[in-house]
Amino acid sequence: MSETFRALMIVDHEGKPKAEFRELTLAELPDHDVLVEIAFSTLNYKDGLAVSGKGRIARRLPMVAGVDIAGTVVESRSPEWKAGDKVVVNGWGLSETEWGGYSRFQRVKPEWLVRLPDEFSFEQAMAIGTAGYTAALCVNALEAWGMIKPGGREVLVTGAAGGVGSTSVSLLASKGYSVTASTGRPETHDYLAGLGASAFIDRAELAEKGGALQKERWAGAVDSVGSTTLVNVLAQTVYGGAVAACGLAGGADLPGTVMPHILRGVALLGVDSVMAPRAKREAAWATLVAHLDKKQLEAMTTVAPLSDLPRLATEILAGRVRGRVVIDVSA
């Protein structure tokens, strides 16, 4: 085990958060019960905000960034976990209030861990990451609501070329749903069609202010954009349908009315991946095991070294990252 190892940390620089690489020792890690040797982490939109300094994600500094971990337990004071266990961690305040995954080693709380399914490698688990796990939570929420049906009316995915969107398209198509992908990048249509999208709508159509009630189209939707886009999606959802909302790439506001909810019975299902209980997490991973095509996962994934994170953080915020980026923390 190395005496020192590199980590990407968010530090205070003249009153503003700034990312920089530092050498750490095991003694500097938090005093949590399980020590994990990290194989891979990943890049999510929230990571982009944290690393670029364009969002105050870290609530205390210094902070090791990175909301995802896949690795092997090295030491454990918890009877639930033992050395050699392969595990994943998604959320739980990593990169916000708890040190995260952009490090070769990290100490975590035992209740944060989920056992890595045998069907996935560490790299595949981080190709899924918080984005893919969130997509599975959204799909499970829509199916539990009960309005979407395989071969039935369209299911919309906004931000379709992003991490949550890509995995949502793949999962929904694998289950037999008719998937419409919303994206502002026509060059991603072939990519999304390869994941199973059967129709497309330009994101600009959903970003313009529309009526409180619009023509009914979507049996359900996965939305990672928020703001006016989410308002329009709700206004276009069929009677009794539902929208699983999990992101705010377009804004945190919701400039709409209650009309879709009280006149059409449309449900807005909030999906939180950070503090979700273990039962929901395990159900999401079970959905991924059963329905995520590994060839499609590979097609939506690139691997980058830890050293590339500052550049990639800017790219993901600019909407220039397609699919999933896995971070090799050893490179």
Backbone bond lengths (Angstrom), bond angles and torsions (degrees), N, CA, C in turn:
res aa  C-N    CA-C-N  psi(-1)  N-CA   C-N-CA  omega(-1)  CA-C   N-CA-C  phi
1 M - - - 1.461 - - 1.520 109.31 -
2 S 1.307 117.79 129.80 1.446 122.46 -176.53 1.527 111.10 -63.37
3 E 1.358 115.43 143.23 1.458 119.38 175.52 1.516 111.07 -68.97
4 T 1.328 115.97 -38.59 1.456 120.65 175.98 1.521 109.49 -128.70
5 F 1.313 116.05 158.24 1.465 121.30 179.80 1.528 108.12 -151.05
6 R 1.312 114.86 155.20 1.460 119.86 -175.36 1.528 110.88 -88.39
7 A 1.317 114.86 144.15 1.463 121.68 176.23 1.522 108.62 -141.56
8 L 1.336 115.69 152.16 1.460 120.89 173.64 1.523 107.21 -97.79
9 M 1.326 115.72 117.35 1.455 121.22 -174.58 1.521 110.84 -116.48
10 I 1.313 115.25 148.45 1.457 122.07 170.48 1.519 106.42 -97.48
11 V 1.329 115.91 122.12 1.460 121.65 -176.55 1.529 109.21 -123.41
12 D 1.316 115.12 165.76 1.456 120.05 176.59 1.528 109.53 -85.27
13 H 1.315 115.77 124.85 1.468 121.04 177.83 1.519 108.27 -128.62
14 E 1.308 115.04 101.78 1.467 121.51 179.99 1.534 111.36 54.46
15 G 1.342 114.31 43.33 1.455 119.89 176.32 1.512 115.31 83.91
16 K 1.327 117.66 1.83 1.461 121.30 -179.65 1.522 110.10 -125.07
17 P 1.357 118.32 148.33 1.468 119.91 178.40 1.523 110.92 -71.38
18 K 1.320 115.73 138.59 1.462 121.13 179.53 1.519 109.06 -141.46
19 A 1.330 117.01 137.82 1.465 121.21 178.93 1.523 110.11 -89.02
20 E 1.319 115.64 136.48 1.468 119.81 174.31 1.522 109.48 -152.61
21 F 1.327 115.73 152.29 1.461 120.98 178.45 1.520 109.36 -84.48
22 R 1.343 115.48 136.82 1.454 121.43 178.09 1.519 110.14 -136.26
23 E 1.314 115.04 155.21 1.457 121.46 172.64 1.524 108.59 -93.81
24 L 1.331 115.93 128.53 1.457 121.89 -179.06 1.519 110.91 -118.03
25 T 1.330 115.24 164.27 1.459 122.09 170.57 1.530 108.11 -119.45
26 L 1.325 116.41 163.54 1.461 119.90 178.56 1.524 111.54 -59.81
27 A 1.339 116.20 -32.85 1.462 120.36 -178.56 1.526 112.12 -64.88
28 E 1.326 117.59 -21.87 1.464 121.11 -178.86 1.527 112.96 -85.31
29 L 1.327 117.25 -11.39 1.466 120.03 -178.46 1.526 110.59 -73.05
30 P 1.337 117.85 159.42 1.472 120.62 177.86 1.526 111.65 -59.42
31 D 1.321 116.58 154.57 1.463 121.38 -178.34 1.533 110.30 -89.28
32 H 1.343 115.28 63.12 1.459 120.46 174.59 1.527 109.39 -98.59
33 D 1.332 116.86 169.72 1.465 120.87 -166.00 1.527 115.51 -81.13
34 V 1.322 118.26 -18.52 1.470 120.04 -174.66 1.527 110.21 -124.06
35 L 1.325 115.94 123.06 1.465 121.88 175.90 1.527 108.56 -95.89
36 V 1.315 116.06 125.27 1.457 122.18 -178.70 1.525 109.92 -117.18
37 E 1.327 115.31 131.60 1.463 119.86 169.15 1.524 106.92 -87.56
38 I 1.321 116.15 117.33 1.457 121.25 -172.54 1.525 110.21 -86.15
39 A 1.316 115.66 131.15 1.461 121.33 176.53 1.527 110.40 -92.28
40 F 1.342 115.73 -48.62 1.465 121.25 -178.87 1.521 109.93 -143.97
41 S 1.315 115.29 152.49 1.448 122.79 165.74 1.523 106.56 -124.02
42 T 1.319 117.75 -160.23 1.454 119.57 -177.97 1.518 110.10 -153.58
43 L 1.331 116.27 174.25 1.458 122.11 -179.72 1.522 109.55 -115.63
44 N 1.327 116.31 118.62 1.458 123.22 174.55 1.521 109.44 -114.84
45 Y 1.321 116.55 168.46 1.466 120.53 179.43 1.530 110.31 -57.17
46 K 1.323 116.47 -41.80 1.467 120.07 179.10 1.530 110.85 -61.70
47 D 1.336 116.99 -37.15 1.464 120.09 176.42 1.522 110.67 -63.33
48 G 1.339 115.72 -39.39 1.453 119.65 177.58 1.515 111.76 -59.16
49 L 1.336 116.58 -43.25 1.462 120.79 177.71 1.522 111.13 -62.58
50 A 1.330 116.35 -43.13 1.464 120.22 -177.28 1.524 111.82 -67.08
51 V 1.322 116.69 -48.26 1.469 120.92 -174.27 1.520 111.39 -71.53
52 S 1.330 117.00 -37.05 1.464 120.01 -179.15 1.519 112.73 -74.69
53 G 1.337 116.96 -19.79 1.453 120.55 -175.40 1.512 113.33 82.46
54 K 1.342 116.82 4.84 1.465 120.41 -178.05 1.529 112.98 -84.67
55 G 1.303 115.25 -4.70 1.463 119.73 175.11 1.516 108.45 -142.28
56 R 1.327 116.58 137.41 1.465 119.92 179.55 1.530 109.34 -84.61
57 I 1.329 113.77 74.35 1.464 120.27 -179.07 1.528 110.29 -75.82
58 A 1.320 116.32 -47.48 1.464 121.06 -179.90 1.522 109.76 -70.84
59 R 1.328 115.97 123.65 1.464 120.58 -178.67 1.519 112.54 -93.15
60 R 1.300 116.35 -9.46 1.462 120.64 171.85 1.518 107.98 -146.30
61 L 1.311 116.23 146.60 1.455 121.99 -175.85 1.522 109.97 -126.29
62 P 1.334 119.34 150.53 1.471 125.36 -2.54 1.527 111.02 -72.93
63 M 1.347 115.21 159.18 1.463 121.85 -175.52 1.520 109.68 -142.69
64 V 1.331 116.92 126.30 1.461 120.00 170.20 1.525 107.09 -72.77
65 A 1.335 116.82 124.55 1.459 121.37 -176.64 1.535 110.68 -80.98
66 G 1.349 114.58 175.06 1.458 120.25 176.46 1.513 112.97 104.97
67 V 1.352 117.91 113.69 1.467 120.73 -174.36 1.530 113.33 -90.56
68 D 1.327 117.77 -2.25 1.468 120.69 -175.94 1.523 111.78 -127.85
69 I 1.325 115.03 146.55 1.467 121.84 177.48 1.522 109.25 -139.43
70 A 1.330 116.03 135.82 1.467 121.84 166.33 1.517 107.05 -134.35
71 G 1.324 116.24 125.89 1.457 117.73 -177.58 1.516 112.50 -174.95
72 T 1.330 115.01 -163.09 1.460 122.83 -173.83 1.515 110.58 -119.80
73 V 1.319 116.07 133.92 1.463 120.66 176.50 1.529 109.02 -65.53
74 V 1.329 115.48 129.52 1.474 121.73 178.63 1.526 110.20 -101.70
75 E 1.322 115.99 -44.84 1.465 121.95 178.80 1.525 108.23 -140.16
76 S 1.347 116.45 149.24 1.464 119.27 179.05 1.512 111.04 -150.14
77 R 1.319 115.13 131.53 1.467 121.28 171.53 1.523 110.84 -95.76
78 S 1.342 116.27 2.06 1.455 121.56 -179.96 1.533 109.61 -101.18
79 P 1.347 118.33 134.06 1.471 119.87 178.43 1.532 112.68 -67.66
80 E 1.316 117.10 -14.78 1.464 121.08 -177.85 1.521 112.53 -75.53
81 W 1.336 116.08 -24.28 1.462 120.46 -174.98 1.517 110.20 -129.86
82 K 1.335 115.49 146.35 1.460 119.85 -179.55 1.525 109.65 -135.32
83 A 1.314 115.45 162.19 1.465 120.63 178.42 1.526 109.99 -56.00
84 G 1.316 115.51 134.62 1.455 121.05 -179.73 1.514 114.15 100.10
85 D 1.329 118.29 -15.67 1.463 121.05 178.00 1.530 109.82 -65.46
86 K 1.323 115.93 135.66 1.461 121.36 176.79 1.526 108.24 -95.12
87 V 1.327 115.81 127.63 1.459 119.80 -169.22 1.530 111.48 -138.38
88 V 1.339 114.60 161.75 1.458 121.76 170.21 1.523 108.25 -130.09
89 V 1.337 114.75 150.82 1.459 122.33 173.05 1.519 107.28 -131.76
90 N 1.339 116.14 128.94 1.459 122.05 176.16 1.523 108.25 -129.38
91 G 1.324 116.50 123.59 1.458 119.76 174.88 1.511 113.53 81.78
92 W 1.352 116.51 -132.44 1.462 124.29 -179.04 1.531 112.76 58.30
93 G 1.320 117.45 26.89 1.460 120.10 177.83 1.515 114.63 83.90
94 L 1.347 117.26 5.37 1.459 118.65 176.43 1.523 109.42 -58.26
95 S 1.309 115.89 135.34 1.465 124.71 -179.40 1.526 112.27 77.43
96 E 1.336 117.46 -5.48 1.468 121.55 177.74 1.531 110.36 -110.54
97 T 1.327 115.20 -66.98 1.466 120.49 178.43 1.527 112.17 -114.00
98 E 1.342 116.62 -10.83 1.467 121.90 -178.58 1.522 110.21 -129.27
99 W 1.336 115.93 143.18 1.463 119.65 179.96 1.522 110.96 -61.37
100 G 1.359 115.64 140.07 1.446 121.39 -169.37 1.510 116.45 -108.53
101 G 1.330 114.96 -153.45 1.459 122.54 -164.52 1.503 117.85 -94.27
102 Y 1.332 119.41 -2.33 1.466 120.04 -179.43 1.525 109.62 -85.59
103 S 1.320 115.01 62.66 1.453 123.30 -174.93 1.520 108.12 -161.13
104 R 1.323 116.96 153.74 1.462 119.73 179.29 1.522 111.62 -72.17
105 F 1.335 117.31 -30.42 1.464 121.79 178.65 1.525 108.83 -133.62
106 Q 1.343 115.45 152.47 1.456 120.26 174.72 1.517 109.22 -154.49
107 R 1.339 115.38 144.73 1.458 120.33 172.82 1.521 108.85 -101.08
108 V 1.337 115.84 133.55 1.466 121.27 -175.14 1.523 109.64 -134.52
109 K 1.331 115.29 166.26 1.458 120.62 176.70 1.531 109.79 -82.15
110 P 1.315 118.40 143.78 1.471 120.68 -175.41 1.527 113.57 -61.71
111 E 1.326 117.45 -31.58 1.470 119.78 -178.20 1.522 112.49 -72.65
112 W 1.323 118.08 -12.69 1.465 120.67 177.33 1.528 112.65 -78.31
113 L 1.312 116.80 -20.43 1.466 121.02 -169.35 1.526 112.40 -81.37
114 V 1.316 114.75 143.76 1.459 123.11 168.51 1.516 107.13 -124.60
115 R 1.315 116.69 136.80 1.462 119.70 -179.91 1.531 109.83 -67.61
116 L 1.319 116.69 130.90 1.456 121.11 179.37 1.522 109.62 -66.63
117 P 1.346 118.09 123.15 1.470 118.76 177.46 1.534 111.00 -58.83
118 D 1.328 116.10 141.84 1.466 121.05 -178.55 1.522 111.88 -58.84
119 E 1.330 116.57 -25.39 1.468 120.35 -175.85 1.521 113.38 -72.56
120 F 1.338 118.08 -13.26 1.459 120.96 -176.72 1.524 111.90 -117.93
121 S 1.329 115.54 140.81 1.461 121.38 170.11 1.522 108.48 -81.28
122 F 1.350 116.37 171.25 1.465 119.58 175.64 1.531 110.70 -59.47
123 E 1.320 116.38 -43.49 1.463 120.01 -179.15 1.527 110.84 -62.89
124 Q 1.318 116.92 -42.58 1.469 119.87 178.74 1.530 111.14 -66.07
125 A 1.335 116.08 -37.97 1.460 119.21 179.24 1.518 111.25 -61.68
126 M 1.331 116.87 -36.48 1.457 120.12 179.28 1.524 112.29 -85.27
127 A 1.327 117.63 -20.70 1.462 119.28 168.12 1.533 108.88 -64.16
128 I 1.315 115.71 -33.21 1.464 121.42 173.20 1.529 108.94 -75.07
129 G 1.331 116.71 -60.47 1.449 122.10 175.14 1.523 113.85 55.18
130 T 1.335 115.66 -165.84 1.453 120.66 178.18 1.517 111.37 -59.73
131 A 1.330 116.94 -37.63 1.461 119.85 -178.20 1.526 111.24 -62.26
132 G 1.334 116.74 -49.42 1.463 120.03 -178.87 1.510 112.80 -69.85
133 Y 1.313 115.89 -38.69 1.468 120.28 177.22 1.531 110.11 -64.25
134 T 1.340 117.06 -38.78 1.464 120.87 175.89 1.523 110.87 -64.73
135 A 1.328 116.64 -41.58 1.469 120.13 176.55 1.524 110.71 -57.33
136 A 1.325 117.21 -42.70 1.469 120.35 179.12 1.529 111.29 -65.36
137 L 1.335 116.89 -38.90 1.460 119.79 175.28 1.530 110.76 -59.52
138 C 1.347 116.14 -41.48 1.470 120.76 -179.81 1.528 111.40 -65.63
139 V 1.315 116.64 -45.79 1.462 120.25 179.44 1.527 110.12 -61.86
140 N 1.325 116.86 -43.25 1.463 120.14 178.36 1.530 111.15 -61.83
141 A 1.334 116.86 -39.11 1.467 120.82 179.96 1.525 110.80 -65.36
142 L 1.333 117.16 -42.87 1.465 120.24 178.70 1.527 111.25 -64.21
143 E 1.316 116.37 -42.49 1.473 118.74 179.58 1.523 111.23 -66.42
144 A 1.329 116.96 -37.25 1.466 119.61 177.88 1.522 111.24 -65.04
145 W 1.352 117.12 -31.88 1.462 120.64 177.63 1.525 110.34 -66.73
146 G 1.348 116.80 -37.82 1.450 120.35 167.58 1.516 118.47 97.56
147 M 1.352 118.72 7.00 1.462 119.48 -177.55 1.528 113.55 -93.85
148 I 1.322 118.36 -29.74 1.461 119.36 -179.32 1.524 109.19 -78.33
149 K 1.336 115.13 142.94 1.466 120.41 -178.12 1.523 109.82 -137.41
150 P 1.326 118.23 137.23 1.469 119.98 175.68 1.530 110.39 -55.48
151 G 1.318 115.46 130.77 1.454 120.26 -179.47 1.506 114.30 78.14
152 G 1.342 117.91 0.06 1.457 122.12 -177.74 1.512 112.29 -90.90
153 R 1.326 115.35 -150.11 1.458 120.52 -177.64 1.520 111.07 -65.89
154 E 1.336 114.27 161.52 1.459 121.05 -172.41 1.537 112.82 -61.72
155 V 1.320 114.19 145.56 1.453 122.21 169.80 1.527 106.58 -113.97
156 L 1.310 116.94 126.11 1.461 122.45 -176.05 1.515 110.79 -94.32
157 V 1.335 116.34 142.58 1.461 122.35 170.79 1.523 107.25 -125.60
158 T 1.333 117.26 117.05 1.459 120.40 176.08 1.529 109.63 -90.14
159 G 1.341 115.42 159.78 1.470 118.50 -175.74 1.510 110.48 55.78
160 A 1.337 115.66 40.84 1.471 120.70 -165.59 1.519 114.24 -65.14
161 A 1.327 118.06 -28.22 1.463 119.48 -177.50 1.522 112.72 -84.81
162 G 1.330 117.46 -5.80 1.455 121.22 177.67 1.515 112.35 -80.55
163 G 1.329 116.18 -173.95 1.456 120.42 -176.13 1.509 113.84 -65.99
164 V 1.344 117.52 -51.80 1.459 120.81 177.54 1.523 109.88 -62.87
165 G 1.331 116.16 -45.12 1.460 120.75 -176.98 1.513 112.98 -62.65
166 S 1.323 116.94 -46.61 1.466 120.94 -178.39 1.522 111.39 -58.48
167 T 1.334 115.85 -47.41 1.466 119.35 -178.87 1.522 110.94 -68.73
168 S 1.335 117.31 -35.90 1.468 120.36 177.53 1.522 110.97 -62.28
169 V 1.337 116.29 -45.66 1.468 120.19 178.28 1.521 110.16 -58.19
170 S 1.331 116.10 -47.40 1.458 120.49 -177.67 1.527 111.80 -62.34
171 L 1.338 117.04 -46.56 1.463 120.54 -178.61 1.520 111.71 -64.83
172 L 1.331 116.74 -47.26 1.463 120.32 -177.93 1.526 111.60 -63.20
173 A 1.339 116.04 -43.37 1.469 119.47 179.42 1.522 110.91 -64.38
174 S 1.341 116.26 -39.97 1.465 120.41 178.82 1.521 111.64 -60.88
175 K 1.329 116.64 -31.30 1.458 121.47 -179.62 1.529 112.62 -85.55
176 G 1.343 117.25 -1.73 1.457 120.25 175.39 1.510 115.80 95.84
177 Y 1.337 117.73 10.50 1.457 120.22 179.09 1.528 110.82 -83.08
178 S 1.322 115.83 152.25 1.459 122.04 175.88 1.521 107.95 -85.59
179 V 1.334 116.91 110.18 1.461 121.96 -169.47 1.524 111.13 -105.53
180 T 1.334 115.80 126.29 1.457 122.16 171.11 1.524 107.91 -106.47
181 A 1.326 115.91 129.19 1.450 121.75 -177.22 1.519 110.66 -103.72
182 S 1.319 116.42 130.13 1.460 121.74 175.35 1.526 108.93 -102.18
183 T 1.325 116.43 123.59 1.458 121.99 179.31 1.517 109.24 -154.50
184 G 1.299 115.37 152.18 1.460 119.87 176.03 1.507 112.79 -99.20
185 R 1.329 115.61 9.37 1.471 120.07 -177.54 1.530 109.37 -119.24
186 P 1.335 117.65 96.19 1.472 120.21 -179.51 1.524 112.98 -57.80
187 E 1.329 116.56 -26.76 1.460 119.63 -178.86 1.526 112.29 -67.41
188 T 1.338 117.89 -12.29 1.474 120.58 178.16 1.525 112.68 -93.06
189 H 1.321 118.73 -0.07 1.462 120.63 -175.94 1.526 112.19 -61.43
190 D 1.323 117.60 -43.09 1.462 119.70 179.36 1.527 110.60 -63.21
191 Y 1.307 115.19 -42.10 1.465 120.95 177.54 1.527 110.54 -58.99
192 L 1.335 117.05 -48.16 1.463 121.10 -178.36 1.519 112.04 -69.74
193 A 1.329 116.55 -35.30 1.467 119.44 175.24 1.526 109.93 -62.25
194 G 1.331 116.04 -37.19 1.461 120.21 177.36 1.516 112.96 -64.97
195 L 1.353 116.42 -25.40 1.463 120.91 176.72 1.523 112.06 -84.55
196 G 1.343 115.91 -12.76 1.459 118.86 176.26 1.517 116.06 122.45
197 A 1.347 118.28 0.30 1.465 119.94 177.94 1.524 109.42 -66.32
198 S 1.333 116.78 135.31 1.466 120.82 -178.66 1.519 112.53 -107.60
199 A 1.338 118.21 -9.82 1.457 122.12 178.25 1.524 108.44 -153.71
200 F 1.343 115.86 164.29 1.456 121.19 -176.31 1.524 110.52 -136.47
201 I 1.318 115.74 150.22 1.448 122.10 172.69 1.525 107.24 -137.95
202 D 1.326 116.27 133.73 1.455 120.55 -179.04 1.524 109.43 -68.13
203 R 1.307 115.68 134.72 1.466 118.68 -177.53 1.527 112.09 -60.77
204 A 1.355 117.21 -24.47 1.463 120.65 179.31 1.522 111.10 -62.38
205 E 1.329 117.28 -31.83 1.464 120.72 179.34 1.520 111.96 -65.48
206 L 1.311 115.72 -30.46 1.465 120.28 -179.27 1.521 112.02 -92.54
207 A 1.324 117.61 -12.14 1.461 121.06 -177.56 1.523 112.63 -89.41
208 E 1.343 117.44 -12.19 1.457 120.59 179.65 1.527 110.47 -86.90
209 K 1.320 115.98 145.14 1.454 120.17 -178.67 1.530 109.92 -62.69
210 G 1.327 116.13 131.82 1.466 121.09 -179.45 1.515 111.18 -128.71
211 G 1.319 115.82 -175.64 1.453 121.10 -179.22 1.511 112.93 -71.77
212 A 1.330 115.14 161.38 1.464 120.57 -179.68 1.521 111.73 -64.35
213 L 1.339 116.75 -33.71 1.460 123.29 174.59 1.523 107.72 -127.88
214 Q 1.324 116.37 124.62 1.452 121.64 -179.00 1.521 109.55 -121.16
215 K 1.312 117.19 177.80 1.459 121.08 -179.47 1.521 110.07 -56.37
216 E 1.321 115.85 130.04 1.466 120.35 -178.85 1.526 110.47 -70.12
217 R 1.321 115.88 129.21 1.466 119.60 -177.87 1.525 113.05 -138.00
218 W 1.312 118.52 -46.16 1.466 121.29 -169.80 1.519 111.70 -95.06
219 A 1.320 116.31 128.11 1.464 119.96 172.14 1.516 110.79 -70.90
220 G 1.320 115.30 -27.80 1.456 121.99 178.93 1.512 108.83 -169.76
221 A 1.318 116.03 170.12 1.459 119.36 -179.27 1.513 110.56 -156.00
222 V 1.332 114.71 152.37 1.460 122.74 168.56 1.521 106.08 -110.84
223 D 1.332 116.58 120.02 1.462 120.71 -177.03 1.520 111.28 -120.23
224 S 1.335 115.57 124.43 1.465 121.05 175.98 1.522 111.37 -114.89
225 V 1.337 117.09 11.64 1.466 121.76 -173.00 1.522 112.16 -103.54
226 G 1.338 118.09 -45.70 1.448 120.89 -179.61 1.513 112.86 78.59
227 S 1.326 116.58 -164.55 1.461 125.57 175.26 1.534 111.94 52.38
228 T 1.332 117.07 -140.21 1.467 121.83 -175.45 1.522 111.78 -61.46
229 T 1.326 116.71 -34.44 1.463 119.77 178.04 1.520 110.84 -58.49
230 L 1.315 116.82 -48.49 1.463 120.48 179.95 1.532 110.74 -63.56
231 V 1.311 117.72 -39.23 1.467 120.92 178.43 1.522 110.49 -59.75
232 N 1.332 116.76 -45.41 1.468 120.18 179.54 1.524 111.48 -66.68
233 V 1.308 117.37 -39.32 1.470 120.53 178.48 1.533 109.79 -61.02
234 L 1.321 116.97 -45.10 1.465 120.59 177.65 1.528 111.00 -60.88
235 A 1.331 116.16 -40.04 1.469 120.68 -178.71 1.516 112.49 -69.41
236 Q 1.345 117.72 -18.55 1.460 122.35 -178.62 1.523 112.75 -104.70
237 T 1.326 117.47 0.66 1.464 121.55 -178.02 1.537 109.65 -81.21
238 V 1.318 115.19 141.69 1.470 120.45 -174.64 1.524 111.28 -69.62
239 Y 1.314 114.99 163.87 1.457 121.20 178.27 1.534 109.84 -54.67
240 G 1.340 115.19 125.88 1.458 120.74 177.33 1.509 114.59 82.18
241 G 1.349 116.94 0.63 1.458 120.11 -179.88 1.516 112.21 -78.58
242 A 1.333 115.09 -177.15 1.465 119.83 -177.16 1.515 110.65 -148.22
243 V 1.331 114.76 151.84 1.458 122.24 175.52 1.518 108.10 -122.52
244 A 1.329 117.03 124.80 1.459 122.40 175.61 1.518 107.85 -92.21
245 A 1.328 116.73 112.35 1.466 121.98 -176.14 1.519 110.03 -105.65
246 C 1.331 115.69 128.57 1.465 118.99 -174.74 1.523 113.65 -136.71
247 G 1.347 118.65 2.68 1.456 118.72 -175.80 1.507 113.06 -151.55
248 L 1.336 114.81 173.82 1.456 120.92 -177.26 1.518 111.74 -143.44
249 A 1.334 116.48 38.94 1.458 120.07 -178.46 1.527 111.87 -59.51
250 G 1.345 116.40 -27.59 1.464 120.42 179.33 1.508 113.46 -97.43
251 G 1.317 118.23 -2.88 1.456 121.92 -179.96 1.509 112.42 137.24
252 A 1.343 115.87 155.15 1.460 121.37 -178.32 1.521 112.59 -92.52
253 D 1.335 117.11 -6.55 1.455 119.61 -179.34 1.527 111.15 -78.92
254 L 1.325 116.39 164.14 1.463 122.12 177.45 1.535 107.50 -137.87
255 P 1.346 116.40 79.48 1.462 121.15 -171.44 1.526 112.98 -83.35
256 G 1.334 116.07 61.53 1.460 120.29 -177.03 1.510 112.38 -128.53
257 T 1.336 115.79 -159.37 1.463 122.52 -179.73 1.525 109.25 -129.15
258 V 1.322 114.81 173.48 1.467 119.66 177.65 1.522 111.96 -84.63
259 M 1.318 117.66 -0.21 1.470 120.93 -173.45 1.530 114.04 -53.59
260 P 1.348 120.59 -48.83 1.463 118.61 -179.55 1.523 112.59 -60.27
261 H 1.326 116.08 -29.94 1.460 120.20 -175.45 1.525 112.17 -80.06
262 I 1.348 116.69 -40.07 1.467 118.62 -174.31 1.525 113.15 -94.72
263 L 1.342 117.48 -16.51 1.465 119.36 179.55 1.526 112.94 -105.97
264 R 1.330 116.54 -23.99 1.470 119.70 178.95 1.526 113.04 -120.50
265 G 1.312 116.86 -1.18 1.465 119.29 179.45 1.512 113.56 65.38
266 V 1.337 117.49 26.45 1.466 121.70 -179.66 1.524 109.29 -74.75
267 A 1.314 116.59 134.87 1.464 122.03 -178.24 1.525 110.60 -103.53
268 L 1.311 115.73 138.13 1.462 122.51 171.22 1.518 106.67 -104.00
269 L 1.322 116.13 109.56 1.461 122.20 -176.33 1.522 108.96 -98.69
270 G 1.312 116.49 107.41 1.457 119.78 177.20 1.517 110.32 -75.44
271 V 1.329 116.52 129.77 1.471 121.39 -178.44 1.518 108.91 -118.01
272 D 1.328 116.38 115.23 1.463 122.56 178.85 1.519 109.52 -108.92
273 S 1.311 115.91 124.88 1.465 119.87 179.99 1.524 112.58 -97.68
274 V 1.322 118.03 -14.21 1.466 121.28 -171.97 1.527 111.85 -75.36
275 M 1.324 116.41 -49.42 1.458 120.52 -174.74 1.525 112.76 -110.63
276 A 1.319 117.45 14.66 1.470 121.02 -179.35 1.532 110.60 -56.45
277 P 1.333 117.48 138.15 1.466 120.30 179.97 1.526 111.42 -67.00
278 R 1.313 115.20 160.76 1.465 120.04 -174.33 1.521 112.45 -59.26
279 A 1.324 118.18 -35.88 1.472 120.11 -178.63 1.524 110.62 -60.44
280 K 1.329 117.77 -42.01 1.461 120.74 178.20 1.519 110.91 -68.45
281 R 1.323 116.60 -37.46 1.460 120.73 178.76 1.528 110.62 -63.33
282 E 1.317 115.53 -46.79 1.466 119.10 -179.12 1.528 110.90 -65.54
283 A 1.336 117.49 -35.81 1.463 120.62 177.19 1.534 110.11 -65.74
284 A 1.333 116.29 -38.76 1.464 119.76 177.98 1.524 111.13 -64.26
285 W 1.322 116.56 -44.28 1.469 119.25 178.52 1.526 111.39 -66.08
286 A 1.327 117.22 -33.46 1.467 120.03 176.08 1.527 110.66 -64.52
287 T 1.335 117.16 -39.48 1.464 121.08 175.84 1.517 110.65 -62.45
288 L 1.315 116.85 -41.77 1.464 121.23 179.46 1.529 111.23 -64.82
289 V 1.328 116.49 -42.22 1.471 120.24 178.12 1.524 110.41 -60.69
290 A 1.323 116.38 -43.30 1.462 120.83 -172.90 1.521 113.37 -78.77
291 H 1.333 118.00 -29.14 1.465 118.80 -167.26 1.530 115.99 -128.71
292 L 1.320 119.27 -7.19 1.460 119.17 179.81 1.521 109.82 -88.29
293 D 1.324 115.59 119.64 1.457 122.07 179.89 1.532 109.15 -73.34
294 K 1.336 117.24 120.88 1.465 120.38 -175.97 1.524 112.43 -67.15
295 K 1.325 117.02 -30.39 1.459 118.89 176.26 1.520 110.53 -68.23
296 Q 1.326 116.64 -38.54 1.455 119.90 175.84 1.523 110.87 -68.03
297 L 1.334 116.92 -38.00 1.456 120.86 176.23 1.524 110.42 -59.27
298 E 1.322 116.02 -43.59 1.464 120.19 178.32 1.524 110.94 -63.45
299 A 1.342 116.62 -38.07 1.464 120.63 -178.52 1.517 112.22 -67.01
300 M 1.337 117.40 -26.70 1.464 120.07 -177.82 1.530 112.74 -96.41
301 T 1.351 116.98 7.35 1.457 120.86 -170.79 1.524 113.17 -119.46
302 T 1.325 115.29 138.54 1.456 122.43 167.22 1.527 107.88 -126.65
303 V 1.324 116.49 152.98 1.465 122.13 179.10 1.521 108.32 -113.46
304 A 1.331 116.04 134.05 1.464 121.01 -178.85 1.524 109.39 -134.49
305 P 1.330 117.38 153.06 1.464 120.14 178.25 1.526 111.49 -77.31
306 L 1.319 115.64 160.21 1.458 121.87 177.78 1.528 111.05 -54.12
307 S 1.315 116.27 -36.37 1.466 120.68 -177.29 1.521 113.74 -63.65
308 D 1.340 117.71 -19.43 1.463 121.36 -179.24 1.530 113.32 -85.09
309 L 1.323 117.93 -5.18 1.456 120.21 -172.21 1.532 114.79 -59.18
310 P 1.329 119.93 -43.67 1.473 118.08 179.67 1.528 112.84 -56.68
311 R 1.328 117.05 -41.21 1.471 120.27 178.29 1.527 110.74 -69.05
312 L 1.319 117.18 -44.15 1.459 120.98 -176.79 1.529 112.11 -66.60
313 A 1.335 116.67 -31.15 1.463 119.71 177.94 1.520 110.43 -60.67
314 T 1.313 116.70 -41.30 1.464 120.92 177.68 1.520 110.97 -66.98
315 E 1.320 116.16 -38.73 1.466 120.82 -177.90 1.532 111.32 -65.86
316 I 1.326 117.88 -42.00 1.467 119.05 -176.79 1.527 110.82 -69.93
317 L 1.325 117.85 -33.89 1.460 120.33 178.07 1.520 111.53 -69.90
318 A 1.332 116.51 -28.25 1.463 121.26 179.27 1.527 112.07 -84.32
319 G 1.331 117.23 0.05 1.462 120.74 179.57 1.511 113.45 75.61
320 R 1.334 116.92 23.28 1.463 119.91 -177.49 1.528 113.11 -104.40
321 V 1.332 116.72 10.27 1.460 120.52 176.25 1.517 108.47 -103.95
322 R 1.331 115.92 126.53 1.454 121.37 178.72 1.520 109.04 -103.47
323 G 1.332 115.53 131.64 1.460 118.81 175.74 1.510 112.32 70.44
324 R 1.335 116.28 -135.37 1.453 122.23 -170.87 1.519 111.68 -119.64
325 V 1.337 114.84 141.62 1.471 121.90 175.68 1.516 108.10 -116.51
326 V 1.327 116.41 118.85 1.456 122.92 176.63 1.529 107.67 -93.51
327 I 1.327 116.07 136.12 1.462 121.42 -178.85 1.527 110.05 -106.31
328 D 1.323 114.74 118.54 1.471 121.91 174.81 1.515 107.83 -83.12
329 V 1.339 117.25 104.09 1.455 120.49 -173.47 1.518 113.04 -73.47
330 S 1.331 117.45 -10.24 1.460 120.76 178.60 1.516 112.73 -90.71
331 A 1.345 116.89 -6.76 1.484 120.99 -173.95 1.515 110.87 -107.73
